[in-house]
Amino acid sequence: MELQDLGGTGAGNDGTASAGTSSKPDLPDIVPEESSAKVNLKHGGLELEELSSACLDEIEDIEWKLRAEEELQEKSEWRDRDIQALRDLVLAEEGFICDTSDEFLIKFLRAKKFDYESSFRMLQRYLGLRARSPANFEKCVPSKARGIFSHQLQDVLPHRDQFARRVFIFRSGKWDTGVLTPQDIFTSNYMCLEVMGREPKTQIAGMVALVDMAGFGWYHLMQMTVEHVKDMVAMVQNSFPIRFREIHIVNESYLFDMVFSLVKPFLTEKIRARIRVHGADMDSLHRSIPANILPAEYGGHQSPFDNSGLQNALDKMEEYFIALKGYGYTNNVVPQEVYEREAHPYPSFCMSGTLPDE
């Protein structure tokens, strides 16, 4: 399957998008729709909803309930029954310690469209990640991760997109490999998902990822071990209760083909089909993510990239992340069937220095 290249010629190793104004405008409650853009606003699209003050209460709005029913097969009258069914599976699993609150379990049901068995398997994998790769979670509390986020690699935009989805930005080329480890990158990306994943609106609408590869070089590629790739991919599919609706790549260099060759064997066809490549063409990106909500670095109308809002939201979740550390399987013994082991051609690349043919 070929990726869709929606942009022009990709940027070079250090290519960046053209920046807009550097002034910091006030954030409006809803950004104006471009008169020239054909944007179908849905369920509060383009609205401002700061992470630190987002509502975590269950949604009572009738339009959102209808959306949940249409997209996820969720019915209010079946809510208690569905949550209890998943709770029963959790309580019946030997040696499994887990939060069984309604708020925690509903995330997995929504992510798997209320299929009980699939939801439970995702929950197993979600908590099993800690046993599989404990180093990824050593700094996984806000008080220990502040230094990572100070590098300004990730942000979650304060405005939702036109479909009310959260927009997550990861600037992979800004990763200082001399300071931050692959485990640090996993930790910070994972924590961003946790912030978004607690929001009922995001559980229903999903999220969009924007990966900026400007500056991504060989020193980054050499950090991508098989285990790191598998752990990162696991967050995107089958192991985290959030719906990745689209993944947009910008400012990619010739190394992107190599990166994708490493990741591709682990991706499902569904996820592959959701990846869009734009190069340095910000107009192409804006056809998917409106310029109204994007930072100036991406030809957007908002202020330059600044993740201070994300850091504020994380600071309020210290107890939540501490509690997560206590969940999982007793003695970290995860049943073998929880993960599907796959062969991968990457080891031959490590030894030979060339990518295998596909």
Buried (B, 14 or more C-beta within 10 A) or exposed (E): EEBEBBBEEBBBBEBBBEBBEEEEEEBEEBBEBEEEEEBEBBBBBBBBBBBBEBEEEEBEEEEBBEBBEEBBBBEEEEBEEBBEBBBEBBEEBEEBEBBBEEEBBBBBBBBBEBBBEBBBBBBBBBBBBBBBBEBBBEBBBBEEBEEBBEBBBBBBBBBBBBBBBBBBBBBBBBBEEEEBBBBBBBBBBBBBBBBBBBBBBBBBBBBBBBBBBBBBBEEBEEEBBBEBBBBBBBBBBBBBBBBBBBBBBBBBBEBBEBBBBBBBBBBEEEBBEBBBBBBBBBEBBBBBBBBBBBBBBBBBBBBBBEBEBBBBBBEEBEEBBEEBEEBBBEEEEBEEEBBEEEEBBBEEBEEEEEBEEE
